[in-house]
Amino acid sequence: MIFPFDYRPGSVSVVESEKYSAIPRSTKTNRRDAHIIRWQRFNDASGSHIICVSTQFFDIYTVNFDCLSLLGSTCAHPFNLADVDWCSYDSNLLLSCSIDDAVKCWDLRDLRCPCLQMQVIGGAEQAKWAPLSTNLLCTSHGTDLRLWDKRVS
């Protein structure tokens, strides 16, 4: 299993947990510090992805057997990101939210703009995909929980 190992200013590293003497794979980054790191692994040959969030930006890295490479970067929100979550049914979908902005769904094949944006007053503190559906997601807003169907939004 490969997992995010370290995020130092200027670099991100991953290490293989099954190998006792595994050497971390590292790559340089232009972000100072990450406040969220999430890993998504696949069961196919495409490897896995790591997302590193720093303020309102996120960087997505592709982790293969021999390398760690930057897939894409974007300024996701005008304010700091509060949460990100990978879709468990579609390896190309990513959810992000900000405390003072919309909830956005991103497609990794085109990070120039979100593929879906849901406006919320006051933003969201957390955003998660439903574990058994690709169309449902949940957001938390203080003491409120909201269930969203992306087919309706």
N, C-alpha and C positions, 0 to 999 in steps of 0.2 A: 504494500500500500504506500502511496506517495502522499505526503501532506505538507502544508506550508510550515516551514521550519522557523524562519526568521524574517523580519522585515526591519532592516537597519536603514537609517537615512542614506539614500542613494543606491540601495540594492534590495532585492528580494531573493530568498533562498528556499529550496525545498529539499527534503531528504526522504529516502525510502526507508520505511520503518522496519521492514523484514530483514534488512541487511545490517548486521552489527557494525561493520566498518564502512558503511555507506558514506560517500563523500557528497556533501550538499551541492546541488546545482544552483548556481547564482546567476543573476543578470542585473545589469544596472538599470536604475529607474530615475526619473526626474522629479519624483515626489519626496518631500522631506520626511513625513511620518504618516503612517496608516493608522486609522482608528477602527477599521473593520477589515477583516480578512476572511473570505469564505472560499471553500473548496468544493468543486463539483467533479465527481468522477463518472465516467461512462462505462458501459459494458461492451462498447464496440472498439474498433481500432483507432478511433480519433483521439485517444488520450484523455486528458482531463483539463479543466480550467480552474484558475485561481483568480479571484477578484480582490484587488487591494483598493480600499477607499481612503482617500485623503481629502478632507474638507468637502468641496462640492464636486470633485473629480473622482473617476474610477479608472483603473487600469486593469485590463483583462489579459492574463498570461495563459498560454497553452503549454501544458506539461506533457511531453512525450517521453519515451524510454531513454532518450539520450540528450534531450535539450529542454530548455525553458525559454520560450520566446514570447514577446509582446504581441498579442493579437490586435488590441486596439485600446485607445484612450478616449475619453470624452468628458466634457463638463456636463454632468448629468442634471444638476439643479442650480438655481441661482444662490441657494443657501446650502449649508453643510448637510450632507446626507445623514439620515438617522438610521437607516437599515437597508439591506439588500437581501434578496433571496433568489435562489435558482429554482426554476421549474423542474420538477422531477419527471415530467412526461415529455418535455421538449427541451433538448439540450441547448437550443439556441435562444431560449427565453430567460430573461432576467427581470426582476422587479426591484424598483428603488423608490424610496420615499424620503421626504425632507420635512422638517418640522414646520416650515413656513411656505410650503409649495405643494404641488400636485403629486399624486402617485403615478409613477411612470413604468411602463413595460417596454423593455428593450429587446431587439432582435440582434444577436451577435453578428449576423451577416451584413447589417447596416447600422452602425452606431452613430450616424450623423443626426438622427432625430428618433424619438421614441415611436414605437409602432402603436402604442396606446397610451393615452394620458387621461387620468381621472381627476378632475378638479375637486379639491376639498378645502373647506374653510379652516384655516389654522393648521393645515398640513397633517402629517401622520407621524407617530413615533415608531411604529413597527409596521411592516408589510410582509405577509407570508402567503405562499401559494397553498391551496388546499392539497392535502396529501393524496387524495383519490380522484382529483379532477383537474383537467388542464384549463378549465374555464372559470373556476372559482378562486377567489383570493379574499383575504381578510386583512383589515387594517385596524390599528388601535389609535385612539385619539383621546388621551387622558383616561377618563373612566368609560368611554364609549368604545364599542367594537362594531365594525361595519363589515358586512359580507357583500362582496361585489361579484357580479357575473360579467365577465369581459365581453360576452356576446351582446349585452344590453347597453353597456357604457358607450 
